[in-house]
Amino acid sequence: MEKIILYVDDAAYAREFIAGLAADATQAAHARGPHHWVLVACAPRMTHRISKWVSHSARENWRAKWFAKVQDQLVPLLQCEGDLVTALVAKGPLTELTQRLKQEHGAARVVDARRPKIGAELEPVAPGQPPASHSGWVLPGAMLGMGALLVLANEFAE
């Protein structure tokens, strides 16, 4: 049974990613047999300002509801043809989590299906591995704002 560790932070993006992944692996899957998917959900971060107004239990409650929604959307997609799915929420650095999961499950392929973010680099999921969905360039928010300001100034100057 081939083991695949799948990192996800957005269910809609992950569904598209998995559909493309499944199309590539369909022929090879029949030869290798079923898969064991380890679905690692990376919950969106909350800003430090939210922590002033929301209790720890309320944050954990929200995270559990978010995780349940992700599972509802992705587990049926992954559980086909005898595949096994183990789901968990990521806590702490992803590289350490990947190492721990590889120790628990043995040799496993790591797939990064997290949505790329404009202006920010995603944390790598394995040591020495860049995120698979990195666009290649990153613009700071101040630079984007300055560009928009220049475009508006140019429009009003004419």
C-alpha positions as CSV (number, residue, x, y, z in Angstrom):
1,M,0.0,0.0,0.0
2,E,1.5,3.3,-1.1
3,K,1.4,6.0,1.5
4,I,0.9,9.7,0.6
5,I,1.1,12.6,3.0
6,L,-1.2,15.3,1.6
7,Y,-1.0,18.9,2.9
8,V,-4.1,21.0,2.4
9,D,-5.2,24.4,3.5
10,D,-8.2,25.1,1.2
11,A,-10.7,22.4,0.3
12,A,-11.8,23.9,-3.1
13,Y,-8.2,24.3,-4.3
14,A,-7.3,20.8,-3.0
15,R,-10.2,19.2,-4.9
16,E,-8.8,20.6,-8.2
17,F,-5.3,19.6,-7.2
18,I,-6.4,16.0,-6.3
19,A,-8.4,15.7,-9.6
20,G,-5.2,16.5,-11.6
21,L,-3.2,14.2,-9.4
22,A,-5.7,11.4,-9.7
23,A,-5.7,11.7,-13.5
24,D,-1.9,11.2,-13.6
25,A,-1.9,8.4,-11.1
26,T,-4.9,6.4,-12.4
27,Q,-2.9,4.1,-14.6
28,A,-0.2,3.6,-12.0
29,A,-2.7,3.1,-9.2
30,H,-4.0,-0.2,-10.6
31,A,-0.5,-1.6,-10.7
32,R,0.4,-0.5,-7.1
33,G,-2.8,-1.2,-5.4
34,P,-4.7,1.0,-2.9
35,H,-3.3,4.1,-1.2
36,H,-3.1,5.2,2.4
37,W,-3.7,9.0,2.4
38,V,-2.5,10.9,5.4
39,L,-4.6,14.1,5.0
40,V,-2.9,17.0,6.9
41,A,-5.2,20.0,7.2
42,C,-3.3,23.3,7.8
43,A,-5.9,25.6,9.4
44,P,-5.8,29.3,8.5
45,R,-3.9,31.4,11.0
46,M,-5.6,33.9,13.2
47,T,-4.0,37.2,13.8
48,H,-2.6,38.1,17.2
49,R,-5.4,40.7,17.6
50,I,-8.1,38.1,17.5
51,S,-6.6,36.4,20.6
52,K,-7.5,39.5,22.6
53,W,-11.2,38.9,21.9
54,V,-11.6,35.2,21.3
55,S,-10.9,32.6,24.0
56,H,-8.6,29.6,23.4
57,S,-11.6,27.2,23.5
58,A,-13.5,29.3,20.9
59,R,-10.5,29.2,18.6
60,E,-10.1,25.4,19.0
61,N,-13.9,25.1,18.4
62,W,-13.6,27.1,15.2
63,R,-10.6,25.0,14.1
64,A,-12.5,21.8,14.7
65,K,-15.5,23.0,12.7
66,W,-13.2,24.1,9.8
67,F,-11.4,20.7,9.9
68,A,-14.8,18.8,9.8
69,K,-15.8,20.8,6.7
70,V,-12.4,20.0,5.0
71,Q,-12.9,16.3,5.8
72,D,-16.5,16.3,4.5
73,Q,-15.2,17.7,1.2
74,L,-12.0,15.7,0.7
75,V,-12.3,12.3,2.4
76,P,-15.0,11.0,0.0
77,L,-12.8,12.1,-2.9
78,L,-9.8,10.2,-1.5
79,Q,-11.6,7.0,-0.4
80,C,-12.1,5.3,-3.7
81,E,-11.1,1.8,-4.7
82,G,-10.2,0.6,-1.2
83,D,-8.0,3.6,-0.3
84,L,-7.6,4.4,3.4
85,V,-7.6,8.0,4.7
86,T,-6.2,9.2,8.0
87,A,-6.9,12.9,8.7
88,L,-5.3,15.3,11.2
89,V,-4.8,19.0,11.9
90,A,-1.3,20.4,11.6
91,K,0.1,22.0,14.7
92,G,3.7,23.3,14.8
93,P,6.3,23.4,12.1
94,L,5.4,21.4,9.0
95,T,8.9,20.0,8.5
96,E,8.9,18.5,12.0
97,L,5.4,17.1,11.4
98,T,6.5,15.5,8.1
99,Q,9.4,13.8,9.8
100,R,7.2,12.5,12.6
101,L,4.6,11.2,10.1
102,K,7.4,9.5,8.0
103,Q,8.6,7.8,11.2
104,E,5.1,6.6,12.1
105,H,4.0,5.5,8.6
106,G,7.4,4.6,7.0
107,A,8.4,5.7,3.5
108,A,5.7,8.0,2.2
109,R,5.4,10.5,-0.7
110,V,4.8,14.1,0.4
111,V,2.4,16.2,-1.7
112,D,1.8,19.9,-1.0
113,A,-1.7,20.8,-2.2
114,R,-1.9,24.1,-0.3
115,R,-3.2,27.2,-2.1
116,P,-0.4,29.6,-3.2
117,K,-0.6,33.0,-1.6
118,I,0.3,36.3,-3.4
119,G,3.0,38.2,-1.5
120,A,3.9,35.4,0.9
121,E,5.9,32.2,0.7
122,L,4.4,29.1,2.1
123,E,6.3,27.2,4.8
124,P,8.1,24.2,3.3
125,V,6.6,20.8,4.2
126,A,9.8,18.8,4.2
127,P,13.4,19.8,4.9
128,G,15.1,21.1,1.8
129,Q,11.9,21.0,-0.3
130,P,10.4,24.2,-1.6
131,P,6.6,24.4,-1.7
132,A,5.4,22.8,-4.9
133,S,2.9,25.6,-5.7
134,H,5.3,28.5,-5.3
135,S,4.9,31.0,-8.1
136,G,8.5,32.0,-8.3
137,W,8.2,35.7,-7.4
138,V,6.8,37.5,-4.3
139,L,5.8,41.2,-4.0
140,P,5.5,42.8,-0.6
141,G,2.1,44.4,0.1
142,A,3.7,47.9,0.3
143,M,5.0,47.6,-3.2
144,L,1.6,46.5,-4.6
145,G,0.0,49.4,-2.8
146,M,2.5,51.9,-4.2
147,G,1.9,50.5,-7.7
148,A,-1.9,51.0,-7.3
149,L,-1.3,54.5,-6.0
150,L,0.8,55.4,-9.0
151,V,-1.8,54.0,-11.5
152,L,-4.5,56.1,-9.8
153,A,-2.3,59.2,-9.8
154,N,-1.6,58.7,-13.5
155,E,-5.3,58.4,-14.3
156,F,-6.3,61.6,-12.4
157,A,-3.3,63.5,-13.9
158,E,-4.7,63.1,-17.5
